[in-house]
Amino acid sequence: MTWKLWLDDVRDPTFFLRRGYAPEMNQYLRLDLKAEDFVWCKTPDEAKQAVQERGVPEFMALDHDLGYAGTVFHFLNWLAEEHPNSPPKWMSHSSNRCGVDNTNAFMDSWHRSLDEGLLE
């Protein structure tokens, strides 16, 4: 089963993707991604549970700062450890610019290591 993950503690994909409310959300609209395409998880633990139930998502929309639950890295580190050969496509929509850069660097590195045959 293919599915898409929306990991954000505050921003509801329905609100942001239907209205094109914030400029950083326009990247999803350009790809013709719709709110109903996503399973919304608000915490790393909810995202882990969704992956355990549904498998690795084909695409992830990621916020960096997840309130009291920590950061996206609580989820990404787990995902990379549990499914090292299955890095999903992703976009980061965090308002934390450093968080976006760090998330993208992590995911780029994961994809690159698989492309270069560093993961078996």
N, CA and C atoms as an extended XYZ file, in Angstrom:
360
Properties=species:S:1:pos:R:3:atomname:S:1:resname:S:1:resid:I:1 pbc="F F F"
N         0.839       -1.175        0.000 N   MET     1
C         0.000        0.000        0.000 CA  MET     1
C         0.894        1.252        0.000 C   MET     1
N         0.651        2.158       -0.897 N   THR     2
C         1.403        3.403       -0.907 CA  THR     2
C         0.636        4.467       -0.134 C   THR     2
N         1.399        5.286        0.548 N   TRP     3
C         0.786        6.360        1.323 CA  TRP     3
C         1.788        7.483        1.513 C   TRP     3
N         1.290        8.626        1.975 N   LYS     4
C         2.119        9.802        2.201 CA  LYS     4
C         1.966       10.246        3.650 C   LYS     4
N         3.073       10.632        4.254 N   LEU     5
C         3.101       11.052        5.653 CA  LEU     5
C         3.207       12.564        5.749 C   LEU     5
N         2.376       13.177        6.576 N   TRP     6
C         2.463       14.591        6.929 CA  TRP     6
C         2.827       14.626        8.403 C   TRP     6
N         4.063       15.016        8.729 N   LEU     7
C         4.517       15.060       10.121 CA  LEU     7
C         4.671       16.517       10.540 C   LEU     7
N         3.722       16.986       11.341 N   ASP     8
C         3.695       18.378       11.792 CA  ASP     8
C         2.798       18.445       13.022 C   ASP     8
N         3.300       19.042       14.081 N   ASP     9
C         2.530       19.088       15.324 CA  ASP     9
C         1.424       20.127       15.308 C   ASP     9
N         1.507       21.122       14.438 N   VAL    10
C         0.541       22.216       14.453 CA  VAL    10
C        -0.221       22.350       13.144 C   VAL    10
N         0.497       22.353       12.050 N   ARG    11
C        -0.123       22.647       10.760 CA  ARG    11
C        -0.878       21.450       10.208 C   ARG    11
N        -2.126       21.641       10.018 N   ASP    12
C        -3.031       20.644        9.469 CA  ASP    12
C        -2.906       20.664        7.940 C   ASP    12
N        -2.633       19.533        7.308 N   PRO    13
C        -2.479       19.552        5.848 CA  PRO    13
C        -3.728       20.047        5.134 C   PRO    13
N        -4.890       19.791        5.687 N   THR    14
C        -6.132       20.235        5.051 CA  THR    14
C        -6.168       21.750        4.951 C   THR    14
N        -5.876       22.420        6.041 N   PHE    15
C        -5.910       23.875        6.073 CA  PHE    15
C        -4.847       24.469        5.162 C   PHE    15
N        -3.631       24.002        5.279 N   PHE    16
C        -2.531       24.616        4.554 CA  PHE    16
C        -2.508       24.266        3.075 C   PHE    16
N        -2.873       23.071        2.722 N   LEU    17
C        -2.787       22.691        1.322 CA  LEU    17
C        -4.006       23.114        0.523 C   LEU    17
N        -5.142       23.247        1.143 N   ARG    18
C        -6.322       23.691        0.402 CA  ARG    18
C        -6.290       25.186        0.142 C   ARG    18
N        -5.759       25.935        1.052 N   ARG    19
C        -5.749       27.385        0.908 CA  ARG    19
C        -4.446       27.922        0.350 C   ARG    19
N        -3.403       27.104        0.346 N   GLY    20
C        -2.106       27.620       -0.057 CA  GLY    20
C        -1.683       28.758        0.857 C   GLY    20
N        -1.972       28.593        2.139 N   TYR    21
C        -1.866       29.656        3.129 CA  TYR    21
C        -0.466       30.243        3.274 C   TYR    21
N         0.527       29.413        3.389 N   ALA    22
C         1.882       29.887        3.654 CA  ALA    22
C         2.768       29.630        2.436 C   ALA    22
N         3.688       30.540        2.137 N   PRO    23
C         4.543       30.368        0.953 CA  PRO    23
C         5.277       29.033        0.918 C   PRO    23
N         5.730       28.540        2.076 N   GLU    24
C         6.474       27.270        2.060 CA  GLU    24
C         5.583       26.088        1.676 C   GLU    24
N         4.270       26.266        1.729 N   MET    25
C         3.366       25.186        1.342 CA  MET    25
C         3.166       25.128       -0.167 C   MET    25
N         3.492       26.194       -0.878 N   ASN    26
C         3.286       26.216       -2.319 CA  ASN    26
C         4.065       25.129       -3.040 C   ASN    26
N         5.167       24.660       -2.440 N   GLN    27
C         5.938       23.585       -3.053 CA  GLN    27
C         5.082       22.325       -3.224 C   GLN    27
N         4.191       22.070       -2.297 N   TYR    28
C         3.306       20.903       -2.394 CA  TYR    28
C         2.241       21.117       -3.460 C   TYR    28
N         1.729       22.337       -3.532 N   LEU    29
C         0.708       22.643       -4.523 CA  LEU    29
C         1.265       22.520       -5.934 C   LEU    29
N         2.531       22.931       -6.119 N   ARG    30
C         3.157       22.801       -7.440 CA  ARG    30
C         3.278       21.335       -7.861 C   ARG    30
N         3.423       20.448       -6.897 N   LEU    31
C         3.507       19.011       -7.202 CA  LEU    31
C         2.138       18.360       -7.278 C   LEU    31
N         1.099       19.170       -7.136 N   ASP    32
C        -0.288       18.695       -7.176 CA  ASP    32
C        -0.583       17.699       -6.056 C   ASP    32
N         0.053       17.891       -4.893 N   LEU    33
C        -0.247       17.076       -3.724 CA  LEU    33
C        -1.426       17.710       -3.004 C   LEU    33
N        -2.329       16.884       -2.570 N   LYS    34
C        -3.534       17.362       -1.914 CA  LYS    34
C        -3.576       16.878       -0.468 C   LYS    34
N        -4.277       17.601        0.359 N   ALA    35
C        -4.368       17.262        1.783 CA  ALA    35
C        -4.859       15.833        1.986 C   ALA    35
N        -5.809       15.428        1.193 N   GLU    36
C        -6.372       14.085        1.374 CA  GLU    36
C        -5.399       12.977        0.990 C   GLU    36
N        -4.273       13.333        0.372 N   ASP    37
C        -3.241       12.352        0.033 CA  ASP    37
C        -2.446       11.903        1.257 C   ASP    37
N        -2.536       12.673        2.362 N   PHE    38
C        -1.649       12.481        3.504 CA  PHE    38
C        -2.322       11.870        4.725 C   PHE    38
N        -1.508       11.144        5.494 N   VAL    39
C        -1.867       10.724        6.851 CA  VAL    39
C        -1.143       11.700        7.766 C   VAL    39
N        -1.900       12.431        8.585 N   TRP    40
C        -1.327       13.454        9.461 CA  TRP    40
C        -0.919       12.851       10.786 C   TRP    40
N         0.351       12.963       11.099 N   CYS    41
C         0.895       12.557       12.391 CA  CYS    41
C         1.491       13.792       13.051 C   CYS    41
N         1.247       13.935       14.353 N   LYS    42
C         1.694       15.127       15.064 CA  LYS    42
C         2.960       14.912       15.882 C   LYS    42
N         3.337       13.669       16.109 N   THR    43
C         4.517       13.371       16.923 CA  THR    43
C         5.356       12.285       16.235 C   THR    43
N         6.632       12.190       16.625 N   PRO    44
C         7.453       11.104       16.091 CA  PRO    44
C         6.852        9.731       16.392 C   PRO    44
N         6.281        9.559       17.581 N   ASP    45
C         5.698        8.257       17.926 CA  ASP    45
C         4.497        7.918       17.051 C   ASP    45
N         3.669        8.916       16.740 N   GLU    46
C         2.540        8.666       15.833 CA  GLU    46
C         3.047        8.276       14.446 C   GLU    46
N         4.113        8.934       13.989 N   ALA    47
C         4.682        8.616       12.684 CA  ALA    47
C         5.258        7.198       12.675 C   ALA    47
N         5.940        6.823       13.740 N   LYS    48
C         6.473        5.458       13.849 CA  LYS    48
C         5.337        4.441       13.788 C   LYS    48
N         4.268        4.714       14.522 N   GLN    49
C         3.113        3.809       14.537 CA  GLN    49
C         2.511        3.676       13.136 C   GLN    49
N         2.394        4.803       12.431 N   ALA    50
C         1.849        4.760       11.074 CA  ALA    50
C         2.724        3.911       10.156 C   ALA    50
N         4.038        4.037       10.291 N   VAL    51
C         4.956        3.234        9.468 CA  VAL    51
C         4.831        1.760        9.831 C   VAL    51
N         4.712        1.455       11.108 N   GLN    52
C         4.566        0.057       11.525 CA  GLN    52
C         3.276       -0.546       10.979 C   GLN    52
N         2.230        0.246       10.870 N   GLU    53
C         0.953       -0.245       10.369 CA  GLU    53
C         0.869       -0.270        8.850 C   GLU    53
N         1.482        0.720        8.182 N   ARG    54
C         1.286        0.904        6.746 CA  ARG    54
C         2.521        0.607        5.894 C   ARG    54
N         3.684        0.513        6.525 N   GLY    55
C         4.924        0.384        5.782 CA  GLY    55
C         5.541        1.764        5.561 C   GLY    55
N         6.663        1.802        4.882 N   VAL    56
C         7.377        3.049        4.634 CA  VAL    56
C         6.555        3.898        3.653 C   VAL    56
N         6.369        5.181        3.964 N   PRO    57
C         5.605        6.026        3.041 CA  PRO    57
C         6.374        6.276        1.753 C   PRO    57
N         5.643        6.544        0.682 N   GLU    58
C         6.307        6.879       -0.581 CA  GLU    58
C         6.790        8.323       -0.578 C   GLU    58
N         6.187        9.163        0.271 N   PHE    59
C         6.529       10.577        0.333 CA  PHE    59
C         6.266       11.075        1.753 C   PHE    59
N         7.129       12.000        2.215 N   MET    60
C         6.957       12.581        3.540 CA  MET    60
C         7.008       14.103        3.454 C   MET    60
N         6.069       14.762        4.096 N   ALA    61
C         6.070       16.215        4.276 CA  ALA    61
C         6.456       16.446        5.733 C   ALA    61
N         7.583       17.116        5.961 N   LEU    62
C         8.172       17.133        7.300 CA  LEU    62
C         8.326       18.531        7.882 C   LEU    62
N         7.850       18.681        9.100 N   ASP    63
C         8.159       19.843        9.913 CA  ASP    63
C         9.356       19.444       10.769 C   ASP    63
N        10.153       20.396       11.196 N   HIS    64
C        11.317       20.081       12.017 CA  HIS    64
C        10.985       20.056       13.499 C   HIS    64
N        10.423       21.142       14.008 N   ASP    65
C        10.140       21.273       15.437 CA  ASP    65
C         8.753       20.712       15.731 C   ASP    65
N         8.708       19.706       16.589 N   LEU    66
C         7.449       19.024       16.870 CA  LEU    66
C         7.004       19.242       18.314 C   LEU    66
N         7.163       20.450       18.797 N   GLY    67
C         6.696       20.818       20.129 CA  GLY    67
C         7.350       19.991       21.215 C   GLY    67
N         6.548       19.619       22.195 N   TYR    68
C         7.058       18.854       23.340 CA  TYR    68
C         7.635       17.504       22.923 C   TYR    68
N         7.252       17.005       21.754 N   ALA    69
C         7.667       15.676       21.310 CA  ALA    69
C         9.083       15.661       20.730 C   ALA    69
N         9.699       16.824       20.564 N   GLY    70
C        11.070       16.864       20.057 CA  GLY    70
C        11.148       17.389       18.644 C   GLY    70
N        11.981       16.735       17.840 N   THR    71
C        12.180       17.161       16.450 CA  THR    71
C        11.917       15.995       15.506 C   THR    71
N        11.927       16.318       14.243 N   VAL    72
C        11.722       15.306       13.215 CA  VAL    72
C        12.786       14.213       13.286 C   VAL    72
N        13.955       14.537       13.861 N   PHE    73
C        15.029       13.545       13.917 CA  PHE    73
C        14.734       12.383       14.852 C   PHE    73
N        13.838       12.557       15.799 N   HIS    74
C        13.414       11.426       16.626 CA  HIS    74
C        12.740       10.366       15.745 C   HIS    74
N        12.078       10.815       14.712 N   PHE    75
C        11.450        9.894       13.769 CA  PHE    75
C        12.429        9.444       12.685 C   PHE    75
N        13.138       10.383       12.068 N   LEU    76
C        14.012       10.030       10.942 CA  LEU    76
C        15.124        9.065       11.329 C   LEU    76
N        15.710        9.250       12.496 N   ASN    77
C        16.753        8.311       12.937 CA  ASN    77
C        16.193        6.905       13.086 C   ASN    77
N        15.002        6.804       13.658 N   TRP    78
C        14.346        5.508       13.797 CA  TRP    78
C        14.058        4.908       12.424 C   TRP    78
N        13.490        5.718       11.526 N   LEU    79
C        13.121        5.224       10.199 CA  LEU    79
C        14.345        4.722        9.439 C   LEU    79
N        15.427        5.474        9.491 N   ALA    80
C        16.654        5.073        8.784 CA  ALA    80
C        17.252        3.804        9.379 C   ALA    80
N        17.102        3.631       10.674 N   GLU    81
C        17.624        2.427       11.313 CA  GLU    81
C        16.758        1.206       11.000 C   GLU    81
N        15.450        1.389       11.030 N   GLU    82
C        14.519        0.283       10.793 CA  GLU    82
C        14.379       -0.087        9.313 C   GLU    82
N        14.514        0.893        8.441 N   HIS    83
C        14.312        0.687        6.999 CA  HIS    83
C        15.439        1.348        6.209 C   HIS    83
N        16.679        0.905        6.406 N   PRO    84
C        17.831        1.607        5.812 CA  PRO    84
C        17.819        1.652        4.284 C   PRO    84
N        17.169        0.707        3.643 N   ASN    85
C        17.173        0.645        2.184 CA  ASN    85
C        15.934        1.254        1.552 C   ASN    85
N        15.157        1.993        2.343 N   SER    86
C        13.886        2.524        1.838 CA  SER    86
C        13.701        4.008        2.143 C   SER    86
N        14.640        4.867        1.759 N   PRO    87
C        14.430        6.290        2.052 CA  PRO    87
C        13.336        6.866        1.150 C   PRO    87
N        12.287        7.409        1.754 N   PRO    88
C        11.204        7.982        0.946 CA  PRO    88
C        11.609        9.315        0.326 C   PRO    88
N        10.837        9.740       -0.655 N   LYS    89
C        10.946       11.108       -1.145 CA  LYS    89
C        10.391       11.997       -0.038 C   LYS    89
N        10.788       13.256       -0.027 N   TRP    90
C        10.371       14.138        1.057 CA  TRP    90
C        10.419       15.595        0.636 C   TRP    90
N         9.774       16.411        1.419 N   MET    91
C         9.925       17.863        1.408 CA  MET    91
C         9.840       18.322        2.848 C   MET    91
N        10.570       19.371        3.158 N   SER    92
C        10.536       19.941        4.501 CA  SER    92
C         9.856       21.299        4.431 C   SER    92
N         8.877       21.509        5.305 N   HIS    93
C         8.130       22.767        5.288 CA  HIS    93
C         8.236       23.522        6.615 C   HIS    93
N         9.254       23.267        7.362 N   SER    94
C         9.425       23.903        8.661 CA  SER    94
C         9.679       25.401        8.512 C   SER    94
N         9.193       26.172        9.466 N   SER    95
C         9.523       27.596        9.489 CA  SER    95
C        10.905       27.817       10.106 C   SER    95
N        11.510       26.758       10.638 N   ASN    96
C        12.865       26.799       11.185 CA  ASN    96
C        13.832       26.526       10.029 C   ASN    96
N        14.452       27.581        9.499 N   ARG    97
C        15.316       27.449        8.319 CA  ARG    97
C        16.475       26.483        8.555 C   ARG    97
N        17.072       26.545        9.740 N   CYS    98
C        18.145       25.592       10.069 CA  CYS    98
C        17.589       24.176       10.103 C   CYS    98
N        16.380       24.024       10.620 N   GLY    99
C        15.734       22.729       10.669 CA  GLY    99
C        15.506       22.161        9.278 C   GLY    99
N        15.089       23.002        8.351 N   VAL   100
C        14.909       22.572        6.958 CA  VAL   100
C        16.246       22.109        6.390 C   VAL   100
N        17.288       22.913        6.585 N   ASP   101
C        18.604       22.553        6.061 CA  ASP   101
C        19.102       21.239        6.647 C   ASP   101
N        18.931       21.047        7.949 N   ASN   102
C        19.383       19.813        8.598 CA  ASN   102
C        18.580       18.606        8.136 C   ASN   102
N        17.271       18.780        8.005 N   THR   103
C        16.420       17.687        7.522 CA  THR   103
C        16.821       17.298        6.105 C   THR   103
N        16.992       18.289        5.248 N   ASN   104
C        17.370       18.007        3.861 CA  ASN   104
C        18.751       17.360        3.775 C   ASN   104
N        19.679       17.807        4.605 N   ALA   105
C        21.014       17.201        4.608 CA  ALA   105
C        20.950       15.736        5.030 C   ALA   105
N        20.156       15.437        6.050 N   PHE   106
C        20.003       14.061        6.514 CA  PHE   106
C        19.420       13.187        5.402 C   PHE   106
N        18.334       13.650        4.802 N   MET   107
C        17.672       12.852        3.771 CA  MET   107
C        18.542       12.726        2.518 C   MET   107
N        19.204       13.822        2.118 N   ASP   108
C        20.112       13.743        0.971 CA  ASP   108
C        21.211       12.709        1.218 C   ASP   108
N        21.774       12.733        2.411 N   SER   109
C        22.835       11.791        2.761 CA  SER   109
C        22.322       10.356        2.729 C   SER   109
N        21.138       10.134        3.248 N   TRP   110
C        20.544        8.793        3.255 CA  TRP   110
C        20.353        8.303        1.818 C   TRP   110
N        19.768        9.132        0.971 N   HIS   111
C        19.568        8.754       -0.432 CA  HIS   111
C        20.901        8.516       -1.136 C   HIS   111
N        21.865        9.409       -0.911 N   ARG   112
C        23.173        9.291       -1.551 CA  ARG   112
C        23.884        8.004       -1.125 C   ARG   112
N        23.809        7.658        0.152 N   SER   113
C        24.484        6.446        0.621 CA  SER   113
C        23.889        5.201       -0.022 C   SER   113
N        22.611        5.214       -0.299 N   LEU   114
C        21.981        4.090       -0.971 CA  LEU   114
C        22.376        4.084       -2.448 C   LEU   114
N        22.369        5.248       -3.085 N   ASP   115
C        22.742        5.346       -4.493 CA  ASP   115
C        24.183        4.922       -4.740 C   ASP   115
N        25.044        5.199       -3.764 N   GLU   116
C        26.472        4.871       -3.914 CA  GLU   116
C        26.799        3.463       -3.431 C   GLU   116
N        25.784        2.717       -3.047 N   GLY   117
C        26.003        1.345       -2.617 CA  GLY   117
C        26.623        1.200       -1.250 C   GLY   117
N        26.516        2.233       -0.414 N   LEU   118
C        27.104        2.153        0.916 CA  LEU   118
C        26.224        1.381        1.879 C   LEU   118
N        24.953        1.246        1.549 N   LEU   119
C        24.039        0.443        2.372 CA  LEU   119
C        23.775       -0.862        1.632 C   LEU   119
N        23.727       -1.903        2.365 N   GLU   120
C        23.468       -3.223        1.769 CA  GLU   120
C        22.139       -3.744        2.245 C   GLU   120
